[in-house]
Amino acid sequence: MKQITSIQNPFIKTLLQLQEKAKIRKQSSTFIIEGRREIELALKGNYELVTILFLPELISDKEINNNIVIQNKAKESQIELIEINKEVYQKIAYRDTTEGIIAVARSKSLALSDLKLPENPLILVLESIEKPGNIGAMLRTCDAAKIDAVILANPITDLYNPNLIRSSVGCLFTNQIASGTSEEVIEFLKDKKIAIFSATLQNSNSYHTQNYTSPSAIAVGTEATGLSQVWRDTATQNIIIPMQGQIDSMNVSVAAAILLFEAKRQRGFEAF
């Protein structure tokens, strides 16, 4: 088994670039996953692992082979196992507590055409959301509510940003995700006869007065500028969450959660 004990190792330098630069992730079609839970969720989400680096003091190669490598074999691909020391681990670990395991995985296609939707889908559309933490929080909500797909319209943030993966607690891998320009996404939704509910302050009705029981997409935009005009103009209905305080908006991830769970409530979802 290969061992790496120096932070000056060329492969470790490559991993650091993979963590820090979206351009490198895009060029190589690979990204980094930290933590056993996240890695196992990635495997369940049919992501292919290429390399696993591990700190033997925290996790053994036997445990990795029995619980992770065996799952990847079903994909008919080989994982390279690399033993590292504490210095190397601390250099490349994005978090302090990741159970001593880091993986390099292949990214997936984000084509709209790859989405597999049920007859009556509920979709969340995120237009130009910049903060990885907000996207990660919304992916957690979508997993909790079992939303059928998440679509990134005019994306600004790289989906495989380490902070996004961390804030999603692995829910990047449990959701169906696609990406496209706003125009492409709108055309896709209209072609599928999916109603568009755009969360915006302008010309809007209260969100709880709308019917989300048929195929629906809820679109949210940035906290600073909201959705672009094309979403306001093409929406089946613009919707708003009424505010009773001094401000006229809330964190986008909170707003998305309110809207999605109202839609789920109308569709018969029960928390208990």
LUMGUDREN-428641 format. One record per residue (C-alpha): residue in three letters; x, y, z. Coordinates in steps of 0.02 Angstrom, whole numbers, plus 50000, padded with zeros to 5 digits. Example, Ala and Ser with C-alpha at 12.3 -4.5 7.8 and 13.67 -1.06 7.14 Angstrom:
% LUMGUDREN-428641
ALA506154977550390 SER506844994750357 
% end
This chain:
% LUMGUDREN-428641
MET500005000050000 LYS500615017449957 GLN501125028950099 ILE501355047850098 THR502245056250243 SER502745073150171 ILE501655088450141 GLN502845092449997 ASN502285076949903 PRO501665081949728 PHE500025072549749 ILE499655081649913 LYS499995098249826 THR498765092949690 LEU497455089049822 LEU497675106249900 GLN497365114149731 LEU495845103049708 GLN495165109749872 GLU495525127949837 LYS495185130349652 ALA493545127249561 LYS494495127949396 ILE495555112949446 ARG494015103249502 LYS493165106849336 GLN494685102249231 SER494975085849321 SER493135081649350 THR493615076849526 PHE493345084049700 ILE493715080149882 ILE492545072650011 GLU492955072350197 GLY492185061250328 ARG491515043650335 ARG489675048550332 GLU489905059850181 ILE490915046650088 GLU489615033250122 LEU488215044850064 ALA489205048549905 LEU489325029849869 LYS487445027849897 GLY487205042449778 ASN488195032949644 TYR489735043849650 GLU491335035049600 LEU492805035849720 VAL494555036549646 THR495695037949797 ILE495535036349986 LEU496825043850103 PHE496725038350284 LEU497555041050451 PRO497815023650528 GLU497705030350706 LEU495885034950674 ILE495285022150547 SER496045005750485 ASP496264999950307 LYS495264984350354 GLU493794995150407 ILE493905005050246 ASN493964989250141 ASN492494981350231 ASN491364996550237 ILE491835007750090 VAL492894999149958 ILE491664984649945 GLN490274996849900 ASN491325004749764 LYS491694987649687 ALA489894986849633 LYS490335001149515 GLU491714990449440 SER493055003249481 GLN494615002349588 ILE495025013749735 GLU496825017849774 LEU497135017349963 ILE498485028850029 GLU499065028950210 ILE499545046250273 ASN500275053050434 LYS499545066150551 GLU500515080550473 VAL499865076850299 TYR498105073850363 GLN498055090450455 LYS498715099250300 ILE497345093150184 ALA495885091050305 TYR494605104950285 ARG493795100550452 ASP494535095950619 THR493445080550646 THR493295069950490 GLU493695052950565 GLY495375051850479 ILE494715048450304 ILE494735059050146 ALA494205053549971 VAL494425059749794 ALA492845056949693 ARG492295059749514 SER491025073449485 LYS489375069649399 SER488495076849249 LEU487315090949296 ALA486325090449134 LEU484475094349149 SER484125079849032 ASP484855067849160 LEU483545071649291 LYS482355057249327 LEU480735065049385 PRO479145056649448 GLU477435060649376 ASN477095074349501 PRO478775082149544 LEU479195095549671 ILE480775104849626 LEU481805118549706 VAL482675130949589 LEU484125141349655 GLU484605156049546 SER486355163249566 ILE486515158949750 GLU488285163949797 LYS488605157749975 PRO489075139249984 GLY488345138450160 ASN486625143750098 ILE486645130849959 GLY487205117550081 ALA485815122050203 MET484515121050064 LEU485155104050009 ARG484905098150189 THR483125104650184 CYS482805096150017 ASP483425079750086 ALA482335081650242 ALA480795085450138 LYS481265072650004 ILE481155085149862 ASP481265077149689 ALA482635088349617 VAL483675103849645 ILE484115114549495 LEU485485127749497 ALA485055141849377 ASN486485153349324 PRO487605145549458 ILE488965156249534 THR489665144149664 ASP490495127749615 LEU489395113449674 TYR490915103849736 ASN491605118049842 PRO492235110050006 ASN491235122250112 LEU489645117750018 ILE489935099250045 ARG490285102350229 SER488745113350257 SER487635100750165 VAL488245086950285 GLY488295075350135 CYS486585080250065 LEU487455085549906 PHE487485066849871 THR485695062849924 ASN484835075049805 GLN484595074649618 ILE485465090349555 ALA485555098649385 SER486155115249319 GLY485845127149174 THR485545145249128 SER483925152849190 GLU483245152249013 GLU483695133848994 VAL482925129449161 ILE481315138849122 GLU481185130348953 PHE481465113449037 LEU480105116649166 LYS478865122749037 ASP479215107948924 LYS478835096449072 LYS477255106549112 ILE477905110849285 ALA477145126349364 ILE478405139549420 PHE478175148649585 SER479435162749598 ALA479815169649771 THR479905188449747 LEU479265204549824 GLN478515211149663 ASN476725207449608 SER476595192649728 ASN475265183049820 SER475515175549992 TYR476375158649975 HIS475085149050078 THR473655153849960 GLN474405144149814 ASN474145126049762 TYR475735115649749 THR474915098649733 SER475235097349545 PRO476985097349465 SER477835112549542 ALA479505121449547 ILE479865134249682 ALA481195146749630 VAL482215157449750 GLY483575170149718 THR484905179749812 GLU484515189449970 ALA485275205049895 THR484375206149728 GLY483125191749727 LEU482635182749568 SER483035190249400 GLN481655197949294 VAL481475182749182 TRP480875172349331 ARG479635185749383 ASP478955187449207 THR478775168949167 ALA478145162749335 THR476475154049346 GLN476315164349505 ASN477475175449604 ILE477405171449789 ILE477925180349948 ILE478135175850131 PRO477245189850228 MET478365199050352 GLN477755206950513 GLY479395214550572 GLN480475229050514 ILE481345220050370 ASP480625213550206 SER481675197850181 MET482475183250271 ASN483915171350242 VAL483605162250078 SER483855145050154 VAL482535148750286 ALA481325155350155 ALA481585140050046 ALA481225128550193 ILE479585137550232 LEU479015136450051 LEU479515118350025 PHE478705111950183 GLU477095121150142 ALA477105112249974 LYS477435095650061 ARG476035099050186 GLN474825101550043 ARG475415085249967 GLY474965075750124 PHE476655075350209 GLU476525071950396 ALA477965074750513 PHE477455060750631 
% end
